[in-house]
Amino acid sequence: LDRTVFPINPRWVGCRGSKPYLRGYTCGIWVLFHLSLTHVSLEADKEREFSAVDVARIIKEYVVRFFSCMECKLHFGRMASRLELEVTTDRDAVMWFWMVHNKVNMRLQDDPSTDKRAPKVQFPPLEICPNCRFTAPILEPTSEVFSLNGVTWNTTEVYNFLLSYYNRHRKENLGVLHEDNHKLICYSIYALLILLLVFFIRKICHRKQKILG
């Protein structure tokens, strides 16, 4: 594609790797997805055209249709295979994607593609959200308790942290390109918008079929 879409030497901010081929775009796309889900969830009390559940489904379509990494597409597709059945609320969508990202971090923590100066950890780490993890034994498990990759999480605290964390950094170029060189992420946003348009066209057609049927 034209160089106006893919810059030669993009200058990353929050996703800058220790080497040019580490982190960068893949880190930025994860952040973009988290930002999209949490932002829509924070707008739940306002009139809106789509929910975080819709965004999660669009993310799924984007990854399985547009990612060039075949292994990534297959892994993500398997994790998202029951998305339509299991994710029904904004909170579900935000927490589902958080779970997916942590599973990927666990799988890739020793992979050669991982930047050793930015190791893949279970997010959020204890030092930035001490209330997100249960450190003492759980005597009476509740719906808030969720075990993943050897960590016992307080899902209510995790959800609130994610909303606060990504909302706080939404306008601070977290994970994206330098302001004068952001076209790579823009390409991904355009693709997401196209999928969003297709999603709504299908939704409208489905409603019309139900009315006519």
N, C-alpha and C positions, 0 to 999 in steps of 0.2 A: 504494500500500500504506500501511498504518498508519505513523504517525510513530515508533512504538516500534521499527520495523525500520530505517527510514532517518532518522537524525538530521538536523536542519536545518543546524547548523553544527558538523560534527565537528571535533574538535581532534586533528590528526595529530601523531605524534612523529617517527619517522624519515622519514616521507614527507610532511612539511609542505612545501607549495609557497610560492613567493614571493607568490602570489596565491591566493585561495580556490578557483579553478577549475582550478588546476594541480596535477599529481601526485595526492596524496590516494589515492582508492580504487584507481585503476589501478596505482599504485606498490605499494600495500598488497597487492593480489591477486597481483602478481608475487612479492613477498616471501613471502606465504603458500604459494605453490606451491613455491618453492625450499626453504623450511623443511620442508615436508611430504616432499619427495623426499629431502633429505639426512638428515632424522631417521630415516626408515624405513631408509635405507641403513646408518646407524650401528647399527641394531638387527639387522643381518644375522646376527650370531652367536647371536641369541636365538630362541626359538620365537615365531613370529608368524603371523598369519592372511593377510597379504598382503605383497607386495614393492613396491619402488619402480617396477617395471614396471607393476604394477596401478595405482599412484598416477598414473603418467604417462598411462595410458589413461583414467582417471577425469578427469584434468585436461582431456584432449582433449574428452571428452564434455561436460564443464561449459562449456568455452569455446564449442563449436559449438552447444550447445543453449540456454545461458542468457545469453550476452553480448548486449547490446542493440546494440552497434556492428557493423553488418553487414560493413563493410570489414575490421574486426578478425577477425571469424569466418571470413571467406573466406581471408584471408592465413594465419591459424593453421591452418585446415583443410588448406590446400595443404602447409604445412610438416610437418603431422602425417599426411599421407596414407599414408606407408609406416611409420608408427610400429610397428605390430604385427609387421612383418617385420624391422625394423632394430634395435629396442630389445628386448633379451632378457635383460639383466642389470641389477642395481641401478646399476652404474657407467654403463652405457649410458643409463639413464633420467636420471640426474643430468646427464650430459654433453650429452645430447640437448636437455634443457630450457635448459641454459646456452647452447648454440649457438643455439637458437631466440630466446632473449632478446637475444643480441648481434646477431642478424640484424634483429630489430625495432628495436633501438637505432640501428643503422646506417640503416635505412630512415626513421626518424622524427627523426634528429638535427637536421634543418633545418625540421621541421614546426612550424607555429604553436602546436601544443598542447604543445610542449616548453618546459619552464621553463629560461630562459637562465641562471638561477643554479644549476641542477642539470643541466648538459648531459648528453645521452645519450652515454656513452662505451663503449668495448669493455671489458667487465669480466672479470677484475679489472684495474684500472689498474696501471701499472708501479710506482707508489710504494707500493702496499700488498702487491704480490706480485711482486717483481723476478725470482723464479725461474720465474714462469709463462710468460714470453716468452723466445724465443731472439733475442738481439740480434746475434749473429754469424752469418755464413753457415753453412748446414747442408751439410756435405760428404757425409755418409752418412745420409740420412733413415731414421728408425726409426718404429715404431708410435706412439711418443710424440709425433711431430711432426705438427702439424695446422695448416694455413693457413686462416684465416677473416678476411674483411674487411680484408685487408692486414696482418694480424698472424700471425706464426708462433708457435704456442702449444706449450708442453710440457704435454701433456694429463694426465700423471701428477701434475705439480705443481698444475695447475688443479683436478683432482679432489680432491686432498688439501686444497687451500686452501678449496674450497667446503664440504667437510664441516666443517672447523675453523671457518670464518667463520660459517656459519649455526648451528652448534651453540653457539658462543660467545655469539651474540646471541639465541638462541631464547627466553630468559626475560627479555629486556631491552626488550620492546615495540618491537623493530626494525620500523619501517615500519607499525605498527598504530596504532589510535586511542588516545587517552588512556584510562587505565584506567576512568574513569567514563563513557565514551561510546564503547563498542566494538561496538555492535550492527550496524553496517554490515558489518564483517568477519564477525561471527557469522552473518549471513544467508548469506554465501558458504560458510562452513563447513557450515551446515545443508544447503545444496544439494549440497555434496561428499559429505556423509554419506549423503544420499538416493541419490546415484549409486553410492556404495560398496555400499549395501544391494542395489540393483538388480543391480550387477555380480556379487555373490555369489549372488544368487538364480539368475541366468542360469548361473553357473558350476556350481551344484549341479544344476540341471535338465539341463545338458549332460552331466554325469557320469552321472546316472541314465539318460539316453538311451543312452549308450555301454554301460552295464551291461546294460540291457534289450535293446539292439540286438545 
